[in-house]
Amino acid sequence: MKVTIVIDGTEVSVEKGTSLLVAARRAGIAIPALCFHDALEPYGSCRLCLVEVTRGTRRRMTTSCNYPVNGEGETVSTSSPAVLRARAVVMELLLARCPGSEQVRATAASMGVTASRFPAPAPAGVDAEDEALVDCILCGLCVRACAEKIGASAIGFAERGPWRRVASPFQVNAAACIGCGACAAVCPTGVIRLEDGPDGVRRIPFLHTAVPLRRCAECGAAVAPEVQLEVIAKQAAAAQAGLALCPSCRSRDFAAKMARWTAATS
């Protein structure tokens, strides 16, 4: 069922239940967001996607990523003075927390925010190397990706107030982590990084986690984490033979098989 609303003076028709953020983007209207990903359930934590929604005489400000379009007659403003002021304050708070993040600085610059009036929210005495407290905006994308798409739930939120952080249980090597890198792929600040070492181990320093890598049976190059390949093998038994090889050797093996097949059928 299609529903029509007005966003910044333009009529937009979308399926009922579509979020305002998605509806606006489909109409070519840009709304900033750091905690939103198309493949994950919306969370509304970064608050950058604030918009002003008017229905009749009622007007309110809300996050657009988790506000569903359910009925006709709503008018949305994505760039009113009130919205822009609110977003700028939110952006300053995020910039105060993660001044070293290129993505946060780039998003701030696109909104005209070049500096923050606020002090860093991390507790006094915190080690500057503790990235979970000084470089993470607590958007929850990594937590949701791990739970919703990978099904591992190897990480989550811990502590409260200014000590709140994303962490593995007890901040030690997470037994449930398969080393797939989904958390790093969705992290908007780049604070979660994968480090594949020459010792055949993939480390995720932010999460205090390390998983062994499988070596290619032919050339010895790292293929992927052992536990991740075991999970894939269980889900796709027919692919097990190819999991022993790295992508390069897999391509050469496939090319050789194709060459033999072509020779046999020509």
N, C-alpha and C positions, 0 to 999 in steps of 0.2 A: 504494500500500500504506500503510495506516494503522499508526501506531506510538503506543502509549500510554505516557506517562511521568507522574511525579508532580512537580508544581511547587508548592512552598509548601503541601503537603498536599492539593492538588487534582489529580485525574486529568485529563490533557490529551491528546487524541488529535489527531495531525497527520499529514500525509503524510511518509513517510520522507525524510530529507534536509533537512527544514525546520530552520532555525536555532533554537536555544533562545530567542533574543531575540524572533523572530517568534512562536514558539509561546506564549511568556509573554504577549506583548501581545494575541494573539488571545484569551487567557483572561482578559484584563482586568488583568493583572499588570504594573505599570509598572517598567521598567528604564531608567535614564538612559543616553543615548548621544549623542555629538556627531559621530562619524565614520560613522554609519550612515544609509543612504538606501535605501528599498525598491527603487528602480530601478537600483541599482548593486551590484556585487559587494562583499561585506563585506571590511573591511580590518583591523579590530581595533587601530587605532592609539591611540585616545583612552583605552582601558582602563577606561572608566567602566561598561561593561556586565558587569563581573565577577560571576560567580555561583559557587556551590559545588555540584559534581556528585558524587554518591555512587553507586557501583556495587559491590555486595557490601561488601567491607571496605575498598575503595579510595575515598578522598575527595581531590578536588583542586579548585583554584580555576582558572577559565578564563573567557575572554571569551565571552559568549553569542552575539554577532553572527555569529561564524564557527565555532560549534560545532554540527555537524549532529546531529539526532536520528536515530539509525540503528538503535536496538534497544530492546527492552523492558527494564524493570528498573532504570532510572535514576531517582534521586530528586534533585531540584534545589532548592536554597535560594537565594532571591534577596535575602534580608534577614537572614542570620545575622549575629551580631556580627562575625565575621571578615570577611565580605563588606562590611559597612558601614564597618568601619575601613579596609579596603583602598581602597574607593571614595573615602572622605574624603581620604586621602592623595593619591590621583591628582587629585582635584578641587583640592586645595590647590596642586599643581604647575601645573595648568592655569591656575588663578587667578593664580599668580605670573607666568606668562608673559603672560596677557592680562587684566590688571586693569581695562582700560577697555572690554572687550566686554560689552554689556548681556546678550547671550545666555549668556555664560560666567558672569556674576554671577548671573543668574536661575537657571541650573542649579545653581550652588553653593548659593544660598539654599534651593532646594527640597530640598537634601541636608543642610541645617543648617550649611553652611560659609560663614562670613561674612568670613573673613580667612585669609591664608596665612602660615605660619611660614617659608616659603622665599624666598630672594632671586630676583629675576628671572634667568632662565637665559641671557639674551643676553650676549654677551661685553662686557667693559668697553670703554667708549669708543664703543659703537655709537650712531649718531644716533637720537635718540628718534623721529624721523620715519620711520625705516626700518621700515615696518609688517610686512614679511616676517619680521623678527626679534623684534618686540615685540608684535605683535597677532595672529599666525597660530599656531594650535595644531597645524599640520602634520597635519591629519586626512586629507588627500589626496582629499577629496570632489571638489574642483575638477579635480584631475588626472584622476581616474577618469571624471568626467562628460565631460570634453573628449575622452578617448580612447575610452571605451566607447559613449557615446551620440551624440557629434557626429562622431567619427572623425577629428578634426583633430590631436590630440596636440600642441597648440601650447604646452603648459606641462608642467613636470615638476619633480622635486626636484633641487636643486643643492646643492653643498657638503656638508660633513660636520660632525658634532658640533654645538656651539652655533651654528655658522654655517649650519646646514642651513636651507633655505628653499624655497618654491615660487617658480618663476621661469620666464620665457620664456628661450629659448636666449641665452646671453651677456647676459641682462637688457636686451635691446633689443627694439624692435618685432617681434613674432612674425609672420613672413610667413604662417604657417599659420592664424593666428587669424581667424575669420570674424565676430567681434564679436557672437555670438549671445546672450551673457550667461548661458549655462548655468553657468559657474563662479560667477557672482554669485548665481544662484538657489539653489545648494546650499550656499554658504558658511555655516557655522553661527555665525561670529563677526561677519559683516557687514563684514569688512575688504576684501572685493572689491566694488567699486562701479562702476556704469556712469555715465558723465557724458556726456550728449548736449549738445554745445555749439552756440551760435548760428552757429558757422562751418561747421556741417554735418559735424562729426566726432564720432564716439563714442570716448571715451577710457576706458581701464581703468588708472588710475594704478598700482594695485598690481602690474600686470604690464607696465608701461612700454609699453603698446600703444595704438595709435590706428588707427581704420578709418573711411573716409569713409561718410557716410550718403546714401542715395538720397532725392531730394526728390519729393514728390507732383507728378504731371504737371499737376494742376489747381489745387491751392491752395498748393503749395510747402512744405507741412509735411514734416518728416522721416518717412520710412516705416520704413526699417531699413537696416542696413549693406549696401553694394553687394555685397560678396563673399558675404554670407549669402544674399541674394536670388538671386545667380547659382547658388549651390549648390542652392537650392530649385527654381530654374527647370530645372536639369538633372535633378533627381529627379522633378519633376512638370511636364512640358512644358505640359500643359493649363492650368496656373495662371499662365502667363507674362503674359497680358493684365492680370490683376488686380494684378500686382506693381508696376505703375507708379503705383498710387494708394495713398494713405494709408487707414487703416481708415474714417475718416469719409467720404471721397469714394467709397470702395468701396461703402459702405452706401447712399449717395445714388444711385450709379450703378445698384446692384442694384434699389433701390426704383423708379427710373425705368423700368427694363426690365420690372419686374413690372407697373407701371401700364400700360405700353404693351401688354403681353401680355394683361392683363385686359380692356383696352378692345377689343383685336382679337378676343377670344374670347367677348365678352358679346353 
